[in-house]
Amino acid sequence: MDVLKELEIEFVVAPYEADAQMAYMVKAGLAEFAISEDSDLIAYGCPKILMKLDFYGKAQAWSEEEFRAMKLDVDSDKALIPVKQLQDLSRDDFSYACAMAGCEYLPNIERIGLKVTLKHFSKHKTFDAVMKFLRTNKATKDKIPEGYEEKAR
């Protein structure tokens, strides 16, 4: 930060998690894209990301618009079904599905990973509907950590 100040380059200090701040800035149109070492920004709903930027300026680009526009032939390649399920979710529900599948900011629901999460979203469509189902299902209702929905939001 001292070097940036000396060079008179504006910067932002994130009040909490930098990934969340960067995703917000891109979604709000304050930045064209974010640069990160990993894919956490996808779960935050960041629409454009450069990941794994190397010393030579090479990186992997991710665009929500391109991801959603990809045409997938799930009939000929069943491995693409989870990708198609993610494409079909709203931006918010995409983030909830990522968090439910496992993240460092939210306790996991026992025996709920990405495959099971996507199965529930395919059937129930929204985070609130999925959680209502899980809370009323005898197999899962006792496995949901206290205050899960509030912490997810």
KADA-V620654 format. One record per helix or strand of 2 or more residues. SS is the DSSP state (hx for helix, st for strand). FROM is the first residue (numbers start at 1). LEN is the number of residues. If there is no record, write none. Layout:
BEGIN
ss:SS from:FROM len:LEN
ss:SS from:FROM len:LEN
END
This chain:
BEGIN
ss:hx from:2 len:5
ss:hx from:18 len:10
ss:st from:34 len:3
ss:hx from:40 len:4
ss:st from:48 len:4
ss:st from:60 len:4
ss:hx from:64 len:6
ss:hx from:78 len:10
ss:hx from:91 len:11
ss:hx from:114 len:11
ss:hx from:127 len:10
ss:hx from:148 len:5
END
